[in-house]
Amino acid sequence: MASYLTRIKEIRIGTASGTYYSWTGVKSVEWNDKDPYIFLEVPGGVVGLYQQIGCQQVTGKLVCKDIDSLYTALYATNVNGTDKAIESSGGIRHTILFFMVIAMDHLGTTKTYDFSNVRIRTIGLSGLEEDKEVVSVVSFYADQVESI
């Protein structure tokens, strides 16, 4: 039987594996790797080559249904020793050293994804309509992600 992920159990955010906030109000998370190699053609020739021009990066977004847990995770939790992910005065954004997504499949087995050097890009609201659930959408990027 195939295993498929059914929900986000939690996101751990903080400075290290021992000092983190367990962010549980997250509805969904998605991310994509960006290919840093770009194909370059030599003008007037038949030769082309792949050159690493861009940086390898993971871009993603998460959808949070609980605004209180979002505030605690991003504005009140230390993410690199003394700083919060986002400083409420001035909107300065700091690198998050410890960011781990723990997902659960339909059998109850957990799968962990460890992100390196996460930075928050934007935070917005979605679903501001009558009779619709309002959620916060957080876009982020990271240097890399690995499954552990």
ABEGO torsion letter per residue (X at the ends): XBBBBABBABBBBEABAABBBBBAABABBBBBBBBABBBBBBBGBABBBBBBABBBBBBBBBBBABAAAAAAAAAABBAAGABBABBABGGBBBBBABBBBBBBBAAGBBBBBBBBGBBBABBBBBGBBBGBBBBBBBBBBBABBBBX
